């Protein structure tokens, strides 16, 4: 059974994602779709609008056959490690033949050529990247500029002109780099993103809108969900309405304000500096910014912290690692490069069950249906993240903190 892998967040799953699932099957000739999905906290350092089991159900009802969790160690990382973790999960299954990702251009050939040049991390690139970072440029901008300069110096005008500053191109490049560095046999494919840009906050189409625009729509409607109807599959809206009625959604950063501000006020600058993503004296800026806030709101803190060097995404990841208590020692480059030591199943269909049977023989790591019996550091981070997420539910439920142990995978 030919199988394509996709990497997703579904925050929430919308009609553009549905198109991605359908086209991934079509262009790769796949019979089955495996989605590697972020858990409760996402790549830009944000909490998910609904929990990972609800979003896994969205994926299955939209056409995915098997949903696997991307550990939080990777899910809230910059593009390099986010992509590395996702590809490592797909590779570990032993059953995935292709990886299909969206990009601004759909130009896989140029991305592949750039990846071939960068896979061994040229010294010239590392030197120039360090110089640009020292000038105060944000990492994504500095990386794109350093690559552009390297390719231009080597006479690759097309590569130098390629839009590596665009977020889906950046992720696509790092998917390709991860495939190469892991020695994967998975064949990449790309489809062009249509009608809505990644992170676009405005809605300009009658049926397609970015997840960012949809979350903004929910916020402007004071949490009401009915306005999503034109832009999401009926099943997504049904699941979100059910989760809202149960007091589990929609969640935003503000639901985590109290525990976050407790951490930031209770800990010394030295203690804050031990958390992942707290770099270059950012702990002192955080402490100073707390004194000027008129209200304990995460948005207000992010506004106070933001500078040309520190982007909103960087700051959200910093606050998230502090909220979750993730120390630098737990997320070293060596640990992240080591890949995954297990695969966690969040949901499956009947066809997905067939994939799981194949994975019993083909997977290179244990396949888990719950956290019970697991003893891996990254799994422990996921269990702790689930408890923090559950504590923010609008309707408190102490039992929800332990659902990694008690909830079976979603079955459709």
N, C-alpha and C positions, 0 to 999 in steps of 0.2 A: 504494500500500500504506500504509494508515494505521498510524502508528508512535507508540508511547508510550515516553517516557524515564523511567527511574527512577535514583535516586542511592543507591549501596549501598557497604557495606564487606565484608560476608560474612565475619565473623570469629568463628566460621565461619557458613556458610549453614545455616539451620535451617528447621523447618517453618513458622514465622511468616513468614520471607522467601518461602517457596514460596507461601503464601497471598497475600502482597503482589504477587508476579509474576502470579498467576492473576487476582486482582481488578483489577489495573491493566489487563490486557487487556480484562476484562469491562466495566468501567464506562466505558472510553474507546472501546470498539469497535475496538481495535487488532488488527491482524494480526501485528505485529512488536513486539518489546521491545528497546530499546537501554538498556543499563546503563552508567552512568558509575561506575566503581569506584575507590576509593582504592588506591594501590599498596602499598608495603611498610610504610608508616607511616600511622597513622589519626588521626581527628579529635580524639580525646582525648589525643593525644600518645603513643600506644602502638604498639609493633611489632605487625604482623599475625601471627596464629598460624601461617599458612602463606604462601608467597610469592604474588605477584600472578598468576602463570600457573596455579597450582593453584586459586586462588580464582576465576579467570576460568572455568576448566573446571567448577567447581561451578555457576557461574551459567548456563553454556550447557546443562549437563545438567539444570538445574532449569527451563528454559524460556525463558531469555533468548536472543536471536538475535545480538546484537552487544555486545561488552564493550569499552569505551573507558577509558583510564586517566585518573583525576583526578591531575594533577601534584602532587608532594609540596609544592610551593609553596602549594597550596590545601588539600591533604588533611589537614594537621595544624594547621588554623587555627580560630579561633572561628567561630561560626555565620555571621556576615556574609560572610567571605571564602570559607569552605568552600562556601556556597550559591552565591556569585557565580561561583566557578570552575566548579562543576558545571553550572550553567545556561549558562555561556559555552561549555562543551564541547558540550552538547546543541544550542545555537543554531548553533554553527559547523558542525555536520554538514549543515544545510540539509534534513534529511529527517524531523525529529522534529515531530510534530503536537501531542502532549500531554505533560505531566509529571504523574506521579502519585506522591504522597508519603503516608506514614502520619502520623497525628497522634493525639493523645490523644482528641479529640472528633470528628474528621471534619467539623468545622464550617468549610467553606471560605468561606462568605459573610462570617462575622465576620472571619476572617483577611484576606480581600480588602479589607474596609472599612478595617481598621487599616492595611494596606499602602498604600492610597490616601492615607491621612492622613500617613503617615510618609515617603513616597517622596522628598519634597523636604527632608527633615531639618529640621523646624521649629526655629527658633532657641531657642524656649522649651524644647524637648526637650534640645538640646545643652547649654544652661546648667544645667538641672536634673541631667542626667547627670554633668556635671563636678562639681557640688556633692556628689552622692552618692558618686562615686568618691573625692573628697577626704575624705569621712567614713570611708573604709576599706572600703566594701562591694565585694565581688567584682563584676566587670563584668557578668556575666549577671543578677545580682540587681539591680544598679543600673539597668541598661537596662530591665528589666521594670517596676521601680518608677517610673522616669521616664515611661515610656509610659502606665502606669496613671494616674498623676497628670495627665498631659496630657489624656487622654481624659475623665477625670472632670471636669476643669475646663471642658471643652467640652460637657459634658452627655451624653456617650456612656456611659451607665451599663453597657450590655451589653459594650461594648469594654473598659471599665475592669475589669469583673469577669472577663474572659476570662483563662484561665490561661497567660499568656505566660512564666511562670516554669517551665513544663513543657518539657522539651527538644525534643520533636517539634513542639510549637507554635512554639517559637522558630525552629527550622530551617524550618518551613513558612512563617512570616512572611518569613524572609530569602530563601527561594526566590521568593516573590511579589514582593518588593522587587527582586530581581535581574532577574526577567522584565520588570518595568517599566523599570528603569534601562537595560537592554540593548535596549529597544524590541522585545522578542521577540513573535513571533506565536504562540508555543507556548501552548496552553490548559492551565491547571492543573486538577488534580483531587486529591481527598484521600480516603483511606479511614481508618476508625477502627482504631487499634491494639487488638487483642483478646488477652485472657487473660494477657498478660505485659507489664509496664511496661518502658520503656527503662531499661537499667542495673539492673534488678531482679536481686538476687543469689540469691534463693531460687527453688526450683522448686515451683510450686503447681498444675501441670496435668500430665496424663499424656502429652501430646504436644507442648505448646508451652512453651518456655523461652527467656529472653533469651540473647543471645550472651554477656553478662557472666556469667550463671549457668552457662552451659556451659563457659566458660573456667575458672571456679571449680571446677567438677566435675572437669575435667581436672587442675587443680592438686592437688586433694584426693586424686586417684587416682595421684599421682606421675607424671603424663604419660600414663597409660593412657587409651585412647580408646573402649573398648567401651561404657562407660556412656553415651555420646552416642546410642546406637542409637534409643531411643524418640523423640528430639527432633529428629533431622536426617534428610533424605532418605538412602536407602541409598547414593546416588552420592557424597554429601558424606563419609560415613564411609569409603567405599572410597578416595576420594582422600586423605583424611587419613592413613589407615593406610599407603597407598603412600608418601606423603611422609615419614612417620615412619620407615618401613623404609629409606628412602634417606638418612636423617640430615638432613632438611631441616625437620622439624617435630616437635612444636609448639614455637614460640618464645615466650618471654616477655621482659620487661625484663631479667631476671637474666642472660640470654644476652649482653647488651650491657654488663654491669657493668664488665668490665676496660677496654675502650676508653673508656667514659664516665668512669670514675674517673681514667684516665690524663689525659684532657683537663682535668678539673677540678683535678687537682693540678699539672699542668704549666703551666697558664696563669695569668697574673696577674689580679687583679680587673679591671684596665683592659682586658685582652684579653677576659675573659668578658663584660664590659659591651658589647662590640661585636656580640655575637650577638643575633639576633632573640629576642624574648620576655624578654630579661634587662632588666628595668625597675626603676625606683625603688630602686636600690641592692641589688637582689636578689643581685648578684654577691658582695657582702660577706656576706650571710646564707649563701650557698652555701659560701664558704670557711670561715666559722666553724663551720658544721654538720659539715664534714668532720672536724674535730678531735675531735668527740665520738662518732664512730661506733665501735661495737665490731666491726663487720664491714663489708666492702665489698659491701653489698647495696643495690640501688636502692630496694627497699621501705623499708629503714631510713633512707636519705637522704630519701625523700619524707616519711616520718613526722617526721623532724627539721626539715624545711623548712616543713611545713604550718602555716598560721595562718588566722585568720578571713578575712583579706584574700586570701591566696594559696591558692586551691583546689588539690586534687590535679591536676585537669585542667590548670590554668595551669602548675603546676610540672612536670608531665610534658612539656608542650609546650616549656617552657624547657630542660629537660634534653635533649630530642630535638633542638632546634635547635643546642644546644651539641655534642652527639654528631655531628651531621651537618655541623657547620661552616657553618651558614647565618647569614651576617651580616645586620645590619639593612639595609644598603644593597642587599642582593639582594632583599629582600621589603618594599619600601616600599609604602605605600598606592597610590601612583601606578602602580607596576608591576603590582600586583594588579588594580587597576581597569581596566587596559589589556586584560585578558582573555587568552585563549590565542592562541598563534601557530601552533599545530599541533594535530592530533588523533592520539593514539597508539592503535592497535588492539591489544588483548590477545587477542581470540578472536572467532570467529564460527561460525555454522551455515550451512547452505545458504541459508536465507532471509536470514541476515545478509550473505552474499556478494552477494545481490541489492541490499541496502542500500548496500554498499560501491560497487557499480557506479553507483548513483544519486549517491552522494557525490562521485564523480569529477567530476560536472557541477555538483552543488549546493553542496558544501562551500565555505566562505569562506576556509579555510586548508588547507595541505597535510595529507594523511592519511598517517601513517607506520605501517609494519608492523614497523619496528625503529628503533633510534637511529642506525643507519648513515647518514651523509650529513647528519644533522641538526645545526644550529648555532644553537640557541636557548638562552638562559640557563636557562629552566625545565627544558628537556630535560636539560641538563647536571646540574642538581640531582637529577633522577630517576636518571640513570646513577650518580652518586656514591652516592645512597641505596641503590641495588641492591647496590653493592659492599660498603657497610657492613653491609647485611642479610646478605649471603652470608657475610661473615666471622664471623658469629655462629652459623652452622649447627653443630649438634652433631657432625656428621661433616664436617670441613673439605674444601672443594673449590675450589682457586684459580680454576678455569675458571668457576665460578658467578658470579664478580664481573663477568664480561663478557657475561652472558646477554642484556642489553638489545641487544647487537649480534648475538648468535649464535642466539638462540631466535626462531623464527617465531611468529606468533600461533597460539593453540590453535584447532584445527578439529574440529568435531563433526558 
